[in-house]
């Protein structure tokens, strides 16, 4: 199961990384929060339980978000 550090890191990336792009623009916080919650929900649905602890699908999901 995912630990708290992984979840905090994911939330941080989802909320902070896009910030420089939006500088000077009004932020739609309701839309941003909804998008972040939806992404986190999809991420948490990926089976990473032990055993076998296969995290390839979770890593691919995060890679798509960060690209």
Biopython code that builds the backbone (N, CA, C, O; Angstrom):
import numpy as np
from Bio.PDB.StructureBuilder import StructureBuilder

atoms = [
    (1, "UNK", "N", (0.841, -1.176, 0.000)),
    (1, "UNK", "CA", (0.000, 0.000, 0.000)),
    (1, "UNK", "C", (0.887, 1.241, 0.000)),
    (1, "UNK", "O", (2.014, 1.205, 0.494)),
    (2, "UNK", "N", (0.391, 2.304, -0.539)),
    (2, "UNK", "CA", (1.165, 3.532, -0.629)),
    (2, "UNK", "C", (1.361, 4.156, 0.748)),
    (2, "UNK", "O", (0.458, 4.146, 1.585)),
    (3, "UNK", "N", (2.544, 4.692, 0.964)),
    (3, "UNK", "CA", (2.775, 5.345, 2.242)),
    (3, "UNK", "C", (2.424, 6.831, 2.143)),
    (3, "UNK", "O", (2.173, 7.350, 1.056)),
    (4, "UNK", "N", (2.411, 7.500, 3.288)),
    (4, "UNK", "CA", (2.019, 8.911, 3.327)),
    (4, "UNK", "C", (2.969, 9.789, 2.517)),
    (4, "UNK", "O", (2.530, 10.757, 1.895)),
    (5, "UNK", "N", (4.256, 9.469, 2.514)),
    (5, "UNK", "CA", (5.212, 10.274, 1.758)),
    (5, "UNK", "C", (4.870, 10.273, 0.273)),
    (5, "UNK", "O", (4.914, 11.319, -0.375)),
    (6, "UNK", "N", (4.531, 9.115, -0.266)),
    (6, "UNK", "CA", (4.178, 9.013, -1.681)),
    (6, "UNK", "C", (2.934, 9.830, -1.987)),
    (6, "UNK", "O", (2.889, 10.536, -2.994)),
    (7, "UNK", "N", (1.931, 9.744, -1.133)),
    (7, "UNK", "CA", (0.699, 10.500, -1.354)),
    (7, "UNK", "C", (0.939, 12.002, -1.256)),
    (7, "UNK", "O", (0.418, 12.764, -2.070)),
    (8, "UNK", "N", (1.714, 12.431, -0.279)),
    (8, "UNK", "CA", (2.018, 13.865, -0.147)),
    (8, "UNK", "C", (2.803, 14.350, -1.354)),
    (8, "UNK", "O", (2.553, 15.446, -1.856)),
    (9, "UNK", "N", (3.740, 13.554, -1.820)),
    (9, "UNK", "CA", (4.528, 13.942, -2.989)),
    (9, "UNK", "C", (3.642, 14.076, -4.217)),
    (9, "UNK", "O", (3.783, 15.035, -4.976)),
    (10, "UNK", "N", (2.740, 13.140, -4.422)),
    (10, "UNK", "CA", (1.823, 13.211, -5.555)),
    (10, "UNK", "C", (0.968, 14.465, -5.478)),
    (10, "UNK", "O", (0.826, 15.182, -6.469)),
    (11, "UNK", "N", (0.402, 14.733, -4.322)),
    (11, "UNK", "CA", (-0.429, 15.940, -4.165)),
    (11, "UNK", "C", (0.385, 17.196, -4.420)),
    (11, "UNK", "O", (-0.103, 18.134, -5.049)),
    (12, "UNK", "N", (1.614, 17.223, -3.940)),
    (12, "UNK", "CA", (2.473, 18.382, -4.144)),
    (12, "UNK", "C", (2.721, 18.599, -5.636)),
    (12, "UNK", "O", (2.619, 19.726, -6.121)),
    (13, "UNK", "N", (3.041, 17.545, -6.357)),
    (13, "UNK", "CA", (3.264, 17.666, -7.794)),
    (13, "UNK", "C", (2.016, 18.143, -8.517)),
    (13, "UNK", "O", (2.104, 18.975, -9.420)),
    (14, "UNK", "N", (0.865, 17.629, -8.135)),
    (14, "UNK", "CA", (-0.372, 17.993, -8.818)),
    (14, "UNK", "C", (-0.764, 19.440, -8.578)),
    (14, "UNK", "O", (-1.388, 20.060, -9.439)),
    (15, "UNK", "N", (-0.411, 19.981, -7.438)),
    (15, "UNK", "CA", (-0.838, 21.337, -7.103)),
    (15, "UNK", "C", (0.232, 22.397, -7.322)),
    (15, "UNK", "O", (-0.106, 23.542, -7.624)),
    (16, "UNK", "N", (1.502, 22.061, -7.180)),
    (16, "UNK", "CA", (2.556, 23.070, -7.214)),
    (16, "UNK", "C", (3.237, 23.183, -8.575)),
    (16, "UNK", "O", (3.551, 24.293, -9.005)),
    (17, "UNK", "N", (3.468, 22.094, -9.247)),
    (17, "UNK", "CA", (4.194, 22.124, -10.513)),
    (17, "UNK", "C", (3.522, 23.025, -11.551)),
    (17, "UNK", "O", (4.226, 23.775, -12.227)),
    (18, "UNK", "N", (2.192, 22.989, -11.710)),
    (18, "UNK", "CA", (1.569, 23.855, -12.717)),
    (18, "UNK", "C", (1.573, 25.338, -12.353)),
    (18, "UNK", "O", (1.240, 26.161, -13.206)),
    (19, "UNK", "N", (1.930, 25.711, -11.136)),
    (19, "UNK", "CA", (1.841, 27.097, -10.675)),
    (19, "UNK", "C", (2.614, 28.092, -11.542)),
    (19, "UNK", "O", (2.043, 29.129, -11.880)),
    (20, "UNK", "N", (3.874, 27.851, -11.928)),
    (20, "UNK", "CA", (4.580, 28.846, -12.743)),
    (20, "UNK", "C", (3.912, 29.102, -14.090)),
    (20, "UNK", "O", (3.998, 30.214, -14.611)),
    (21, "UNK", "N", (3.265, 28.125, -14.651)),
    (21, "UNK", "CA", (2.591, 28.287, -15.932)),
    (21, "UNK", "C", (1.424, 29.250, -15.799)),
    (21, "UNK", "O", (1.139, 30.014, -16.721)),
    (22, "UNK", "N", (0.754, 29.219, -14.666)),
    (22, "UNK", "CA", (-0.443, 30.028, -14.462)),
    (22, "UNK", "C", (-0.150, 31.407, -13.883)),
    (22, "UNK", "O", (-1.084, 32.155, -13.593)),
    (23, "UNK", "N", (1.114, 31.765, -13.706)),
    (23, "UNK", "CA", (1.432, 33.067, -13.120)),
    (23, "UNK", "C", (0.812, 34.173, -13.959)),
    (23, "UNK", "O", (0.910, 34.174, -15.186)),
    (24, "UNK", "N", (0.177, 35.107, -13.279)),
    (24, "UNK", "CA", (-0.447, 36.220, -13.967)),
    (24, "UNK", "C", (-1.861, 35.928, -14.420)),
    (24, "UNK", "O", (-2.525, 36.808, -14.968)),
    (25, "UNK", "N", (-2.329, 34.735, -14.208)),
    (25, "UNK", "CA", (-3.683, 34.361, -14.589)),
    (25, "UNK", "C", (-4.483, 34.033, -13.335)),
    (25, "UNK", "O", (-3.936, 33.581, -12.329)),
    (26, "UNK", "N", (-5.773, 34.268, -13.414)),
    (26, "UNK", "CA", (-6.659, 33.900, -12.308)),
    (26, "UNK", "C", (-6.756, 32.375, -12.238)),
    (26, "UNK", "O", (-6.927, 31.710, -13.260)),
    (27, "UNK", "N", (-6.647, 31.835, -11.037)),
    (27, "UNK", "CA", (-6.674, 30.389, -10.850)),
    (27, "UNK", "C", (-8.100, 29.941, -10.547)),
    (27, "UNK", "O", (-8.768, 30.504, -9.680)),
    (28, "UNK", "N", (-8.549, 28.937, -11.260)),
    (28, "UNK", "CA", (-9.849, 28.325, -10.996)),
    (28, "UNK", "C", (-9.637, 27.224, -9.963)),
    (28, "UNK", "O", (-9.429, 26.063, -10.316)),
    (29, "UNK", "N", (-9.692, 27.597, -8.675)),
    (29, "UNK", "CA", (-9.371, 26.657, -7.615)),
    (29, "UNK", "C", (-10.337, 25.488, -7.560)),
    (29, "UNK", "O", (-9.925, 24.363, -7.278)),
    (30, "UNK", "N", (-11.606, 25.728, -7.823)),
    (30, "UNK", "CA", (-12.571, 24.620, -7.796)),
    (30, "UNK", "C", (-12.227, 23.594, -8.871)),
    (30, "UNK", "O", (-12.280, 22.389, -8.625)),
    (31, "UNK", "N", (-11.879, 24.068, -10.046)),
    (31, "UNK", "CA", (-11.490, 23.160, -11.124)),
    (31, "UNK", "C", (-10.185, 22.448, -10.827)),
    (31, "UNK", "O", (-10.038, 21.259, -11.109)),
    (32, "UNK", "N", (-9.227, 23.188, -10.251)),
    (32, "UNK", "CA", (-7.929, 22.610, -9.930)),
    (32, "UNK", "C", (-8.063, 21.539, -8.858)),
    (32, "UNK", "O", (-7.475, 20.463, -8.967)),
    (33, "UNK", "N", (-8.835, 21.837, -7.829)),
    (33, "UNK", "CA", (-9.032, 20.858, -6.757)),
    (33, "UNK", "C", (-9.749, 19.626, -7.303)),
    (33, "UNK", "O", (-9.385, 18.497, -6.975)),
    (34, "UNK", "N", (-10.759, 19.841, -8.127)),
    (34, "UNK", "CA", (-11.482, 18.714, -8.711)),
    (34, "UNK", "C", (-10.584, 17.839, -9.565)),
    (34, "UNK", "O", (-10.671, 16.611, -9.519)),
    (35, "UNK", "N", (-9.722, 18.476, -10.343)),
    (35, "UNK", "CA", (-8.793, 17.721, -11.190)),
    (35, "UNK", "C", (-7.795, 16.936, -10.335)),
    (35, "UNK", "O", (-7.514, 15.771, -10.614)),
    (36, "UNK", "N", (-7.264, 17.579, -9.294)),
    (36, "UNK", "CA", (-6.294, 16.911, -8.424)),
    (36, "UNK", "C", (-6.929, 15.728, -7.699)),
    (36, "UNK", "O", (-6.322, 14.664, -7.589)),
    (37, "UNK", "N", (-8.139, 15.915, -7.210)),
    (37, "UNK", "CA", (-8.833, 14.828, -6.509)),
    (37, "UNK", "C", (-9.116, 13.677, -7.471)),
    (37, "UNK", "O", (-8.930, 12.514, -7.115)),
    (38, "UNK", "N", (-9.558, 13.990, -8.673)),
    (38, "UNK", "CA", (-9.829, 12.948, -9.661)),
    (38, "UNK", "C", (-8.578, 12.167, -10.028)),
    (38, "UNK", "O", (-8.611, 10.942, -10.150)),
    (39, "UNK", "N", (-7.477, 12.885, -10.202)),
    (39, "UNK", "CA", (-6.213, 12.225, -10.534)),
    (39, "UNK", "C", (-5.753, 11.342, -9.380)),
    (39, "UNK", "O", (-5.312, 10.213, -9.596)),
    (40, "UNK", "N", (-5.855, 11.853, -8.164)),
    (40, "UNK", "CA", (-5.458, 11.061, -7.001)),
    (40, "UNK", "C", (-6.340, 9.825, -6.858)),
    (40, "UNK", "O", (-5.843, 8.750, -6.520)),
    (41, "UNK", "N", (-7.629, 9.960, -7.109)),
    (41, "UNK", "CA", (-8.526, 8.806, -7.037)),
    (41, "UNK", "C", (-8.145, 7.743, -8.067)),
    (41, "UNK", "O", (-8.135, 6.552, -7.756)),
    (42, "UNK", "N", (-7.831, 8.172, -9.291)),
    (42, "UNK", "CA", (-7.413, 7.202, -10.319)),
    (42, "UNK", "C", (-6.104, 6.521, -9.910)),
    (42, "UNK", "O", (-5.932, 5.319, -10.112)),
    (43, "UNK", "N", (-5.184, 7.299, -9.333)),
    (43, "UNK", "CA", (-3.901, 6.752, -8.902)),
    (43, "UNK", "C", (-4.096, 5.715, -7.788)),
    (43, "UNK", "O", (-3.455, 4.663, -7.795)),
    (44, "UNK", "N", (-4.974, 6.015, -6.844)),
    (44, "UNK", "CA", (-5.189, 5.104, -5.718)),
    (44, "UNK", "C", (-5.894, 3.817, -6.123)),
    (44, "UNK", "O", (-5.829, 2.827, -5.393)),
    (45, "UNK", "N", (-6.560, 3.808, -7.259)),
    (45, "UNK", "CA", (-7.243, 2.608, -7.733)),
    (45, "UNK", "C", (-6.282, 1.600, -8.363)),
    (45, "UNK", "O", (-6.659, 0.452, -8.600)),
    (46, "UNK", "N", (-5.069, 2.013, -8.631)),
    (46, "UNK", "CA", (-4.080, 1.110, -9.217)),
    (46, "UNK", "C", (-3.596, 0.156, -8.127)),
    (46, "UNK", "O", (-3.200, 0.592, -7.046)),
    (47, "UNK", "N", (-3.630, -1.131, -8.409)),
    (47, "UNK", "CA", (-3.265, -2.151, -7.428)),
    (47, "UNK", "C", (-1.752, -2.208, -7.256)),
    (47, "UNK", "O", (-1.026, -2.623, -8.160)),
    (48, "UNK", "N", (-1.287, -1.784, -6.081)),
    (48, "UNK", "CA", (0.138, -1.860, -5.752)),
    (48, "UNK", "C", (0.354, -2.635, -4.455)),
    (48, "UNK", "O", (1.382, -2.478, -3.795)),
    (49, "UNK", "N", (-0.621, -3.475, -4.092)),
    (49, "UNK", "CA", (-0.528, -4.200, -2.827)),
    (49, "UNK", "C", (0.570, -5.250, -2.871)),
    (49, "UNK", "O", (0.966, -5.716, -3.939)),
    (50, "UNK", "N", (1.049, -5.609, -1.698)),
    (50, "UNK", "CA", (2.071, -6.644, -1.564)),
    (50, "UNK", "C", (1.409, -7.932, -1.131)),
    (50, "UNK", "O", (0.447, -7.863, -0.366)),
    (51, "UNK", "N", (1.851, -9.108, -1.562)),
    (51, "UNK", "CA", (2.659, -9.313, -2.737)),
    (51, "UNK", "C", (1.830, -9.163, -4.002)),
    (51, "UNK", "O", (0.607, -9.204, -3.873)),
    (52, "UNK", "N", (2.321, -9.006, -5.127)),
    (52, "UNK", "CA", (3.732, -8.970, -5.474)),
    (52, "UNK", "C", (4.331, -7.578, -5.398)),
    (52, "UNK", "O", (5.547, -7.435, -5.520)),
    (53, "UNK", "N", (3.522, -6.549, -5.202)),
    (53, "UNK", "CA", (4.085, -5.210, -5.095)),
    (53, "UNK", "C", (4.471, -4.634, -6.438)),
    (53, "UNK", "O", (5.383, -3.810, -6.512)),
    (54, "UNK", "N", (3.808, -5.040, -7.491)),
    (54, "UNK", "CA", (4.116, -4.538, -8.826)),
    (54, "UNK", "C", (3.649, -3.093, -8.945)),
    (54, "UNK", "O", (2.451, -2.816, -8.901)),
    (55, "UNK", "N", (4.585, -2.186, -9.095)),
    (55, "UNK", "CA", (4.259, -0.761, -9.152)),
    (55, "UNK", "C", (4.461, -0.183, -10.553)),
    (55, "UNK", "O", (4.439, 1.035, -10.729)),
    (56, "UNK", "N", (4.655, -1.043, -11.541)),
    (56, "UNK", "CA", (4.900, -0.574, -12.903)),
    (56, "UNK", "C", (3.739, 0.256, -13.424)),
    (56, "UNK", "O", (3.951, 1.315, -14.016)),
    (57, "UNK", "N", (2.517, -0.210, -13.212)),
    (57, "UNK", "CA", (1.349, 0.524, -13.699)),
    (57, "UNK", "C", (1.242, 1.892, -13.012)),
    (57, "UNK", "O", (0.908, 2.885, -13.659)),
    (58, "UNK", "N", (1.523, 1.946, -11.712)),
    (58, "UNK", "CA", (1.482, 3.216, -10.981)),
    (58, "UNK", "C", (2.570, 4.158, -11.489)),
    (58, "UNK", "O", (2.328, 5.355, -11.642)),
    (59, "UNK", "N", (3.746, 3.638, -11.748)),
    (59, "UNK", "CA", (4.837, 4.465, -12.262)),
    (59, "UNK", "C", (4.509, 5.000, -13.650)),
    (59, "UNK", "O", (4.796, 6.159, -13.949)),
    (60, "UNK", "N", (3.917, 4.177, -14.495)),
    (60, "UNK", "CA", (3.511, 4.628, -15.832)),
    (60, "UNK", "C", (2.462, 5.728, -15.741)),
    (60, "UNK", "O", (2.507, 6.696, -16.501)),
    (61, "UNK", "N", (1.521, 5.586, -14.818)),
    (61, "UNK", "CA", (0.481, 6.596, -14.615)),
    (61, "UNK", "C", (1.110, 7.937, -14.228)),
    (61, "UNK", "O", (0.774, 8.974, -14.800)),
    (62, "UNK", "N", (2.023, 7.909, -13.253)),
    (62, "UNK", "CA", (2.678, 9.143, -12.825)),
    (62, "UNK", "C", (3.544, 9.733, -13.931)),
    (62, "UNK", "O", (3.629, 10.954, -14.064)),
    (63, "UNK", "N", (4.180, 8.888, -14.717)),
    (63, "UNK", "CA", (4.999, 9.374, -15.820)),
    (63, "UNK", "C", (4.146, 10.142, -16.820)),
    (63, "UNK", "O", (4.566, 11.188, -17.314)),
    (64, "UNK", "N", (2.961, 9.638, -17.124)),
    (64, "UNK", "CA", (2.062, 10.325, -18.056)),
    (64, "UNK", "C", (1.657, 11.691, -17.519)),
    (64, "UNK", "O", (1.551, 12.648, -18.286)),
    (65, "UNK", "N", (1.431, 11.794, -16.223)),
    (65, "UNK", "CA", (1.040, 13.072, -15.622)),
    (65, "UNK", "C", (2.190, 14.070, -15.689)),
    (65, "UNK", "O", (1.980, 15.247, -15.983)),
    (66, "UNK", "N", (3.389, 13.605, -15.420)),
    (66, "UNK", "CA", (4.536, 14.504, -15.319)),
    (66, "UNK", "C", (5.143, 14.882, -16.665)),
    (66, "UNK", "O", (5.964, 15.797, -16.730)),
    (67, "UNK", "N", (4.762, 14.207, -17.725)),
    (67, "UNK", "CA", (5.314, 14.546, -19.043)),
    (67, "UNK", "C", (4.580, 15.704, -19.656)),
    (67, "UNK", "O", (4.909, 16.126, -20.765)),
]
sb = StructureBuilder()
sb.init_structure("model")
sb.init_model(0)
sb.init_chain("A")
sb.init_seg("    ")
for serial, (resi, resn, name, xyz) in enumerate(atoms, 1):
    if name == "N":
        sb.init_residue(resn, " ", resi, " ")
    sb.init_atom(name, np.array(xyz, "f"), 0.0, 1.0, " ", f" {name:<3s}", serial, name[0])
structure = sb.get_structure()
